[in-house]
């Protein structure tokens, strides 16, 4: 499904004109995460995600990440800001071990922050975190050497490739003229 949005004068539900031009919507741009399959071991062992919005044009990616107990993301530098809301489980940054994020925690990460995400081995459940990331994670190995860059383009590529490998059909929102996109089988 592709929808072309053209700005037009806006009106109230009764037809009264508003003093502005807006993008008309014929439907809500929505995805129910319950209908999005989990892409497993996507960023390493025990690190899974559900893509919700992957916007390559604006460099924004929104995912629901699931981490098994003991899972870890490499040390990374953020080129943009991050909003993180912990839904279940717990996690922390290796650099801030006394500031554990638990269910209900909201964390804002400014651009240029550096840290290593860790889930305790002692977790008795998976950790689920909603992430909205602007820009990229520049990832490094423990010895400080370059590992990889994770951005909206790579997440989009991984979604298609891993969904196909895992026999999944994944629906998520994209950027630009926002549409629903199907990836995988």
C-alpha positions in Angstrom: 0.0 0.0 0.0 1.4 3.4 -1.0 -0.3 6.7 -0.1 0.7 10.0 -1.6 0.0 12.8 0.8 -0.5 16.3 -0.7 -0.8 19.3 1.6 -4.3 20.9 1.4 -6.4 23.4 3.4 -7.6 21.7 6.6 -11.2 21.8 8.0 -13.0 20.7 11.1 -15.2 17.6 11.1 -18.2 19.8 10.3 -16.4 21.2 7.2 -15.5 24.6 8.7 -12.2 25.8 7.2 -9.1 26.1 9.4 -6.5 28.8 8.8 -3.8 26.3 7.9 -2.6 23.7 5.4 -2.0 20.2 6.6 -1.2 16.7 5.3 -4.6 15.0 5.0 -4.8 11.5 6.4 -7.3 8.9 5.1 -6.2 6.5 7.8 -4.1 6.4 11.0 -0.5 5.4 10.5 -0.5 2.6 13.1 1.1 -0.7 13.7 0.1 -3.0 16.5 3.2 -4.6 18.0 1.3 -7.7 18.9 1.1 -8.4 15.1 4.8 -7.7 14.4 6.9 -10.9 14.8 10.1 -10.8 16.9 13.2 -10.8 14.7 15.5 -13.0 16.7 19.2 -12.7 17.4 19.3 -9.6 15.2 22.1 -7.7 16.8 23.8 -10.6 18.6 22.9 -13.6 20.6 19.8 -12.9 22.8 19.1 -9.5 21.2 15.8 -9.4 19.3 13.6 -6.6 18.0 10.3 -5.7 16.4 10.5 -2.8 14.0 7.8 -0.2 14.4 9.0 2.7 12.3 12.2 2.8 10.1 12.6 6.2 8.6 15.8 6.3 6.5 15.1 9.8 5.1 15.1 11.3 8.6 17.5 8.9 10.3 15.0 7.8 12.9 14.3 4.2 13.9 11.7 3.1 16.4 11.9 -0.5 17.7 10.7 -2.6 20.5 13.8 -4.5 21.7 13.9 -7.7 23.7 17.0 -8.8 25.5 17.5 -12.2 27.1 19.2 -12.3 30.5 22.9 -11.6 30.1 22.5 -10.0 26.6 24.8 -7.1 25.8 25.1 -4.4 23.1 28.6 -3.2 22.3 30.0 0.1 23.5 28.5 2.7 21.2 28.5 6.4 20.5 25.2 8.1 19.6 25.1 10.6 16.8 21.6 11.7 17.8 19.3 11.5 20.8 17.5 8.4 22.1 14.3 7.9 24.1 14.1 4.6 25.9 11.1 3.3 27.9 11.6 0.1 29.8 8.5 -2.1 29.7 9.8 -5.2 31.6 12.9 -6.6 33.0 16.0 -4.6 33.9 19.2 -3.3 32.2 22.0 -0.9 32.9 25.0 0.7 31.2 28.3 -0.8 32.2 29.5 2.7 32.7 26.7 3.5 35.2 26.1 0.2 37.1 24.2 1.9 39.9 21.6 3.4 37.6 19.6 0.3 36.7 16.6 0.8 34.4 13.6 -1.2 35.4 10.0 -1.5 34.2 8.5 2.0 34.0 11.8 3.8 33.6 12.1 6.4 31.0 15.6 7.4 29.9 16.7 10.2 27.6 20.1 9.9 26.0 21.6 13.1 24.5 23.5 13.0 21.3 27.2 12.3 21.8 26.6 9.9 24.7 28.7 6.8 25.0 27.8 3.6 26.8 27.5 -0.2 26.8 24.0 -1.8 27.4 24.0 -4.8 29.6 21.2 -7.0 30.9 22.0 -8.8 34.2 22.5 -12.6 34.0 20.3 -12.7 37.1 17.2 -11.3 35.3 14.4 -13.8 35.6 12.6 -12.5 32.6 13.4 -11.0 29.2 13.9 -7.2 29.2 11.7 -5.3 26.8 12.6 -1.7 25.9 10.9 0.8 23.5 13.6 2.8 21.7 13.3 5.8 19.5 16.7 6.6 18.0 17.6 9.6 15.9 20.9 9.1 14.0 23.3 6.2 14.4 25.0 4.1 17.0 28.7 3.9 16.2 29.7 0.6 17.8 33.2 -0.3 19.1 34.9 -3.5 20.3 36.2 -3.8 23.8 39.7 -2.9 22.6 38.3 0.4 21.2 38.5 -0.6 17.6 35.6 0.1 15.2 32.9 -2.5 15.1 29.9 -1.2 13.0 27.4 1.5 12.5 23.8 0.9 13.3 21.3 3.3 11.8 17.9 3.3 10.1 19.3 2.1 6.8 21.1 -0.9 8.4 18.0 -1.7 10.6 15.9 -1.6 7.5 18.3 -4.0 5.7 18.5 -6.3 8.7 14.7 -6.4 9.0 14.3 -7.5 5.3 17.2 -10.0 5.4 16.5 -11.6 8.8 12.7 -11.7 8.2 13.3 -13.6 5.0 15.8 -15.9 6.7 13.4 -16.6 9.6 10.4 -17.0 7.3 8.6 -13.9 8.8 6.4 -11.3 7.3 7.0 -8.0 9.1 4.9 -4.9 8.7 6.2 -1.5 9.9 6.0 2.2 9.1 8.6 3.9 7.0 9.6 7.5 6.4 9.1 10.1 3.7 5.6 9.6 2.4 4.9 7.3 5.3 3.6 3.9 4.3 3.2 0.4 5.7 5.9 -1.9 4.4 6.0 -5.7 4.3 9.3 -7.4 4.6 10.2 -11.1 4.5 8.2 -14.0 3.1 
